[in-house]
Amino acid sequence: MRDEEPTLHFYGGPYIALVPTLIFILLSGVFTIVFHYYSLKALTISAVIGLVIVFFMARNRKQYWNTIVSGLARFGNAKLIFVFLIIGVFTKLLLVGKVGQGFVWLSLMLGLHGAAFTILAFIGTAVFALGSGVPFAALFAALSIFYVPGILVGSNPAILAGAIIGGVYCGDALSPSSQLTNATLGLETNSTTGEPADLVKTLQQRIPWIAGAALITVILLGIFGGQGGTPHSSAALAKFSDPRGLWMLIPIIVVVLICIRTKEILTGLTWGVVVGTVVGLMTNLFQFKDVISIDPHNPTLLAGILFDGVYSMVDISLLTIFLYGLIAIMHASGVVDLICERITSHRFVRTARGAELTIAAGIGLVNILLSGCDLPGILLFGEMSDHIGHAAHISPERRTYLIITVATSFTGIIPINSVYVMGVISVATQMHTKFPFLPVPTPTAIFGATFFSLILTILWLCWVLFGWGRTMEPEVQTTNAKVNSENISAV
């Protein structure tokens, strides 16, 4: 059954509403695979082109753009844009506050090298990603912090790169301020009440699995992570270390505690920015001019943590706005309901295992087609996964962490087009020009060395096939308990 009658009609029928999304996926692939251009700007332009082309196929063109704008009108959608902007400030605060350099200093004090430093890079990146909540931004920050020192102390280049990618995914999975988690929470709802997935419940269900995957990853990194070159002297590492950076763990802890207690990501991030700014100024990690700076000779030239942080999220914010437009068009045309009706008409899909397998396959395929850009994939597929999950009455929390886990498993690190893998190679190549001794690992080597993502792949397959950790909606659980009770009484 459809939730409501279509409000947007196209020449050619409702399936024309899929064309903007197909154009978006096609052009995104052309930019990344053909031109090797890895930027959210390319994805944004792809979305705009798709929307403009299909504009001419709408029967009511005014309603077409009104529908696109309405995609941002939902409270949860608009809130996510604000979350991105504040996360940008917090991420910049951590970067300027040298939290990564603090971990490098710690490694020197503990005499870590080779595999031990690779493990530290994994943990340090996870902590940074946990605080920042933006995996792609955390990746570039972590590479600039850990890659050069890691090579200097004898870490295996490909495994070090894989550890950094895995650390990004691991920390983001544990983070209450994660943009992936918060975006997915708003898309996955209870089939009866319409309430979105609960943040705390999602974290409680997901953290034990992620912790187990992280532990196995650490063991593998300890075995293989030190097969690099000859370690260099500690003096060569000195410029990459700063013990004061460990003070910036305080705002990270503040964000995590407040988010868990209040379930309000913006409240937690706001306090994190305030506390982090105070800590940074008091410990002399940065000065007030690093927070906000205006050039008196050129008043239009603004800089600093606040300005740079907000504008670092402009690309992802614009992309998200247009993706909401793509989603709104599909929803208003009724094509989402048509597709979901066709999918859920199969008896297998209405079972818990069938629904989870369909959701996993869907988000995995979309994520691969979008070159591992997990957030756009989740925003595009989340509406369909919600419908499929409703048919089998799987809890929204279960759907939330299943979607994110699939998106950060092997589907996010495909060697030929993953933005994460190519991002590592791009940064390593730039570093190689400055430090000729730095090796540049191959995409295939990075794929095989990203142990955390490969472990997640095995994990979600077990979730789906064997029902590990599966939770159903409360109404369904109550009904099942009642039926079981009646059966026992009858016996």
LINKAWO-V153520 format. One record per backbone hydrogen bond with DSSP energy under -0.5 kcal/mol. NH is the residue of the N-H (numbers start at 1). CO is the residue of the C=O. E is the energy in kcal/mol with one decimal. If there is no record, write none. Layout:
BEGIN
nh->NH co->CO e->E
nh->NH co->CO e->E
END
This chain:
BEGIN
nh->7 co->332 e->-2.1
nh->8 co->332 e->-1.4
nh->11 co->57 e->-2.8
nh->12 co->10 e->-0.6
nh->13 co->10 e->-1.8
nh->16 co->13 e->-1.6
nh->17 co->14 e->-1.9
nh->18 co->15 e->-1.6
nh->19 co->16 e->-1.6
nh->22 co->18 e->-2.4
nh->23 co->19 e->-2.9
nh->24 co->20 e->-2.3
nh->25 co->21 e->-2.5
nh->26 co->22 e->-2.7
nh->27 co->23 e->-2.9
nh->28 co->24 e->-2.1
nh->29 co->25 e->-2.0
nh->30 co->26 e->-2.0
nh->31 co->27 e->-2.6
nh->32 co->28 e->-2.1
nh->33 co->29 e->-3.0
nh->34 co->29 e->-0.8
nh->34 co->30 e->-1.1
nh->35 co->30 e->-1.9
nh->37 co->31 e->-3.1
nh->38 co->36 e->-0.8
nh->39 co->37 e->-1.0
nh->42 co->39 e->-0.6
nh->43 co->39 e->-1.1
nh->44 co->40 e->-2.4
nh->45 co->41 e->-2.6
nh->46 co->42 e->-2.0
nh->47 co->43 e->-2.1
nh->48 co->44 e->-2.3
nh->49 co->45 e->-2.6
nh->50 co->46 e->-2.0
nh->51 co->47 e->-2.2
nh->52 co->48 e->-2.5
nh->53 co->49 e->-2.4
nh->54 co->50 e->-1.7
nh->55 co->51 e->-0.9
nh->56 co->52 e->-0.6
nh->56 co->53 e->-0.9
nh->57 co->54 e->-1.8
nh->58 co->55 e->-1.3
nh->59 co->9 e->-2.5
nh->60 co->9 e->-0.6
nh->61 co->59 e->-0.6
nh->64 co->60 e->-1.6
nh->65 co->61 e->-1.6
nh->66 co->62 e->-2.1
nh->67 co->63 e->-2.3
nh->68 co->64 e->-1.7
nh->69 co->65 e->-2.5
nh->70 co->66 e->-2.0
nh->71 co->67 e->-0.8
nh->71 co->68 e->-1.0
nh->72 co->69 e->-1.7
nh->73 co->70 e->-0.9
nh->74 co->70 e->-0.7
nh->78 co->74 e->-2.4
nh->79 co->75 e->-2.6
nh->80 co->76 e->-1.6
nh->81 co->77 e->-1.1
nh->82 co->78 e->-1.5
nh->83 co->79 e->-2.3
nh->84 co->80 e->-2.4
nh->85 co->81 e->-2.0
nh->86 co->82 e->-2.3
nh->87 co->83 e->-2.7
nh->88 co->84 e->-2.2
nh->89 co->85 e->-1.3
nh->90 co->86 e->-2.3
nh->91 co->87 e->-3.0
nh->92 co->88 e->-2.2
nh->93 co->89 e->-2.2
nh->94 co->90 e->-2.1
nh->95 co->91 e->-2.1
nh->96 co->92 e->-2.8
nh->97 co->93 e->-2.0
nh->98 co->95 e->-1.3
nh->99 co->94 e->-1.7
nh->102 co->98 e->-1.4
nh->103 co->99 e->-1.1
nh->104 co->100 e->-1.8
nh->105 co->101 e->-2.3
nh->106 co->102 e->-1.9
nh->107 co->103 e->-2.0
nh->108 co->104 e->-1.8
nh->109 co->105 e->-2.3
nh->110 co->106 e->-2.0
nh->111 co->107 e->-0.6
nh->111 co->108 e->-0.6
nh->112 co->107 e->-2.8
nh->114 co->153 e->-2.0
nh->116 co->113 e->-1.6
nh->118 co->114 e->-1.9
nh->119 co->115 e->-2.2
nh->120 co->116 e->-2.0
nh->121 co->117 e->-2.8
nh->122 co->118 e->-2.0
nh->123 co->119 e->-2.5
nh->124 co->120 e->-3.5
nh->125 co->121 e->-2.4
nh->126 co->122 e->-2.0
nh->127 co->123 e->-2.4
nh->128 co->124 e->-2.2
nh->129 co->125 e->-2.9
nh->130 co->126 e->-2.5
nh->131 co->127 e->-1.8
nh->132 co->128 e->-2.5
nh->133 co->129 e->-2.6
nh->135 co->133 e->-0.5
nh->138 co->134 e->-2.5
nh->139 co->135 e->-1.9
nh->140 co->136 e->-1.4
nh->141 co->137 e->-1.9
nh->142 co->138 e->-2.7
nh->143 co->139 e->-2.3
nh->144 co->140 e->-1.8
nh->145 co->141 e->-1.0
nh->146 co->142 e->-3.2
nh->147 co->143 e->-1.6
nh->148 co->143 e->-0.5
nh->150 co->146 e->-2.2
nh->151 co->147 e->-2.1
nh->152 co->148 e->-2.1
nh->153 co->149 e->-1.6
nh->154 co->151 e->-1.3
nh->155 co->150 e->-2.8
nh->156 co->225 e->-2.3
nh->160 co->156 e->-2.9
nh->161 co->157 e->-2.3
nh->162 co->158 e->-2.6
nh->163 co->159 e->-2.4
nh->164 co->160 e->-1.9
nh->165 co->161 e->-2.2
nh->166 co->162 e->-2.7
nh->167 co->163 e->-2.4
nh->168 co->164 e->-2.1
nh->169 co->165 e->-2.1
nh->170 co->166 e->-2.8
nh->171 co->167 e->-2.7
nh->172 co->168 e->-2.1
nh->173 co->169 e->-1.9
nh->174 co->170 e->-1.2
nh->175 co->171 e->-0.8
nh->175 co->172 e->-0.6
nh->178 co->175 e->-1.0
nh->179 co->133 e->-3.0
nh->182 co->178 e->-2.5
nh->183 co->179 e->-2.1
nh->184 co->180 e->-2.3
nh->185 co->181 e->-2.6
nh->186 co->182 e->-1.2
nh->187 co->183 e->-0.6
nh->187 co->184 e->-0.9
nh->188 co->184 e->-2.0
nh->189 co->187 e->-0.6
nh->190 co->195 e->-2.4
nh->194 co->190 e->-1.8
nh->197 co->185 e->-1.4
nh->197 co->188 e->-1.9
nh->202 co->198 e->-2.1
nh->203 co->199 e->-2.5
nh->204 co->200 e->-2.7
nh->205 co->201 e->-2.1
nh->206 co->202 e->-2.1
nh->207 co->203 e->-2.9
nh->208 co->204 e->-0.6
nh->209 co->206 e->-0.6
nh->210 co->206 e->-2.2
nh->211 co->207 e->-3.1
nh->212 co->208 e->-1.9
nh->213 co->209 e->-2.4
nh->214 co->210 e->-2.6
nh->215 co->211 e->-2.2
nh->216 co->212 e->-2.1
nh->217 co->213 e->-2.1
nh->218 co->214 e->-2.5
nh->219 co->215 e->-1.9
nh->220 co->216 e->-2.3
nh->221 co->217 e->-2.7
nh->222 co->218 e->-2.2
nh->223 co->219 e->-1.3
nh->224 co->220 e->-2.7
nh->225 co->221 e->-2.4
nh->227 co->224 e->-1.2
nh->228 co->154 e->-1.3
nh->228 co->226 e->-1.7
nh->232 co->152 e->-5.1
nh->236 co->233 e->-0.7
nh->237 co->233 e->-0.5
nh->237 co->234 e->-1.0
nh->238 co->234 e->-0.8
nh->238 co->235 e->-0.6
nh->240 co->237 e->-2.0
nh->241 co->238 e->-1.6
nh->242 co->101 e->-1.7
nh->245 co->242 e->-1.7
nh->246 co->243 e->-1.5
nh->247 co->244 e->-1.9
nh->248 co->245 e->-1.5
nh->249 co->246 e->-1.7
nh->250 co->247 e->-1.8
nh->252 co->248 e->-0.9
nh->253 co->249 e->-2.3
nh->254 co->250 e->-2.2
nh->255 co->251 e->-2.4
nh->256 co->252 e->-2.2
nh->257 co->253 e->-2.6
nh->258 co->254 e->-2.5
nh->259 co->255 e->-2.5
nh->260 co->256 e->-2.1
nh->261 co->257 e->-2.2
nh->262 co->258 e->-3.1
nh->263 co->259 e->-1.9
nh->265 co->263 e->-0.6
nh->268 co->264 e->-2.1
nh->269 co->265 e->-2.6
nh->270 co->266 e->-2.3
nh->271 co->267 e->-2.2
nh->272 co->268 e->-2.2
nh->273 co->269 e->-2.6
nh->274 co->270 e->-2.2
nh->275 co->271 e->-3.0
nh->276 co->272 e->-2.6
nh->277 co->273 e->-2.3
nh->278 co->274 e->-2.2
nh->279 co->275 e->-2.8
nh->280 co->276 e->-2.6
nh->281 co->277 e->-2.3
nh->282 co->278 e->-2.6
nh->283 co->279 e->-2.2
nh->284 co->281 e->-0.8
nh->285 co->280 e->-2.2
nh->286 co->280 e->-1.2
nh->290 co->287 e->-1.6
nh->291 co->287 e->-0.6
nh->291 co->288 e->-1.2
nh->292 co->288 e->-1.8
nh->293 co->303 e->-2.6
nh->295 co->298 e->-0.5
nh->295 co->301 e->-1.6
nh->296 co->294 e->-0.6
nh->298 co->295 e->-1.0
nh->301 co->298 e->-2.7
nh->302 co->300 e->-1.1
nh->303 co->293 e->-2.1
nh->305 co->290 e->-2.4
nh->306 co->291 e->-2.2
nh->308 co->304 e->-2.9
nh->309 co->305 e->-2.2
nh->310 co->306 e->-2.2
nh->311 co->307 e->-2.4
nh->312 co->308 e->-1.4
nh->313 co->310 e->-1.4
nh->314 co->311 e->-1.0
nh->317 co->313 e->-2.1
nh->318 co->314 e->-2.8
nh->319 co->315 e->-2.4
nh->320 co->316 e->-2.2
nh->321 co->317 e->-2.2
nh->322 co->318 e->-2.1
nh->323 co->319 e->-2.3
nh->324 co->320 e->-2.4
nh->325 co->321 e->-1.4
nh->326 co->322 e->-2.1
nh->327 co->323 e->-2.5
nh->328 co->324 e->-2.6
nh->329 co->325 e->-2.2
nh->330 co->326 e->-2.0
nh->331 co->327 e->-2.4
nh->332 co->328 e->-2.9
nh->333 co->329 e->-1.9
nh->334 co->330 e->-0.6
nh->334 co->331 e->-0.9
nh->335 co->330 e->-0.9
nh->336 co->330 e->-1.3
nh->338 co->334 e->-2.0
nh->339 co->335 e->-2.7
nh->340 co->336 e->-2.7
nh->341 co->337 e->-2.6
nh->342 co->338 e->-2.0
nh->343 co->339 e->-2.6
nh->344 co->340 e->-3.2
nh->345 co->341 e->-0.8
nh->346 co->343 e->-1.3
nh->350 co->346 e->-1.0
nh->350 co->347 e->-0.5
nh->351 co->348 e->-1.4
nh->354 co->348 e->-0.5
nh->355 co->351 e->-2.8
nh->356 co->352 e->-2.3
nh->357 co->353 e->-2.4
nh->358 co->354 e->-2.2
nh->359 co->355 e->-2.6
nh->360 co->356 e->-2.7
nh->361 co->357 e->-2.4
nh->362 co->358 e->-2.4
nh->363 co->359 e->-2.6
nh->364 co->360 e->-2.1
nh->365 co->361 e->-2.2
nh->366 co->362 e->-2.3
nh->367 co->363 e->-2.4
nh->368 co->364 e->-2.1
nh->369 co->365 e->-2.5
nh->370 co->366 e->-1.8
nh->371 co->368 e->-1.7
nh->372 co->367 e->-3.2
nh->373 co->370 e->-1.5
nh->374 co->372 e->-1.8
nh->377 co->373 e->-1.8
nh->378 co->374 e->-2.5
nh->379 co->375 e->-2.6
nh->380 co->376 e->-2.1
nh->381 co->377 e->-2.5
nh->382 co->378 e->-2.3
nh->385 co->381 e->-2.4
nh->386 co->382 e->-1.8
nh->387 co->383 e->-1.6
nh->388 co->384 e->-2.5
nh->389 co->385 e->-2.6
nh->390 co->386 e->-1.9
nh->391 co->387 e->-1.6
nh->392 co->388 e->-1.1
nh->393 co->389 e->-0.8
nh->393 co->390 e->-0.5
nh->394 co->389 e->-1.9
nh->395 co->471 e->-2.2
nh->399 co->395 e->-2.0
nh->400 co->396 e->-2.2
nh->401 co->397 e->-2.1
nh->402 co->398 e->-1.9
nh->403 co->399 e->-2.5
nh->404 co->400 e->-2.0
nh->405 co->401 e->-2.0
nh->406 co->402 e->-2.4
nh->407 co->403 e->-2.2
nh->408 co->404 e->-1.4
nh->409 co->406 e->-1.2
nh->411 co->406 e->-0.6
nh->412 co->409 e->-1.8
nh->413 co->410 e->-1.4
nh->417 co->414 e->-1.1
nh->418 co->414 e->-2.4
nh->419 co->371 e->-2.8
nh->422 co->418 e->-2.8
nh->423 co->419 e->-1.6
nh->424 co->420 e->-1.9
nh->425 co->421 e->-2.1
nh->426 co->422 e->-2.6
nh->427 co->423 e->-2.3
nh->428 co->424 e->-2.9
nh->429 co->425 e->-2.4
nh->430 co->426 e->-2.0
nh->431 co->427 e->-2.5
nh->432 co->428 e->-2.0
nh->433 co->429 e->-1.3
nh->434 co->430 e->-0.8
nh->434 co->431 e->-0.6
nh->435 co->431 e->-3.4
nh->438 co->435 e->-2.5
nh->441 co->439 e->-0.6
nh->446 co->442 e->-2.1
nh->447 co->443 e->-2.3
nh->448 co->444 e->-2.2
nh->449 co->445 e->-1.1
nh->450 co->446 e->-0.9
nh->450 co->447 e->-0.9
nh->451 co->449 e->-2.0
nh->454 co->450 e->-1.7
nh->455 co->451 e->-2.5
nh->456 co->452 e->-2.2
nh->457 co->453 e->-1.6
nh->458 co->454 e->-1.6
nh->459 co->455 e->-2.3
nh->460 co->456 e->-2.9
nh->461 co->457 e->-1.7
nh->462 co->458 e->-1.8
nh->463 co->459 e->-2.2
nh->464 co->460 e->-2.4
nh->465 co->461 e->-2.9
nh->466 co->462 e->-2.1
nh->467 co->463 e->-1.1
nh->468 co->462 e->-1.0
nh->470 co->467 e->-1.9
nh->473 co->393 e->-2.3
nh->476 co->473 e->-0.7
nh->477 co->473 e->-2.2
nh->478 co->474 e->-2.6
nh->479 co->475 e->-2.1
nh->480 co->476 e->-2.7
nh->481 co->477 e->-2.3
nh->482 co->478 e->-2.2
nh->483 co->479 e->-2.5
nh->484 co->480 e->-2.5
nh->485 co->481 e->-2.2
nh->486 co->482 e->-2.4
nh->487 co->483 e->-2.3
nh->488 co->484 e->-2.1
nh->489 co->485 e->-2.3
nh->490 co->486 e->-2.3
nh->491 co->487 e->-1.6
END
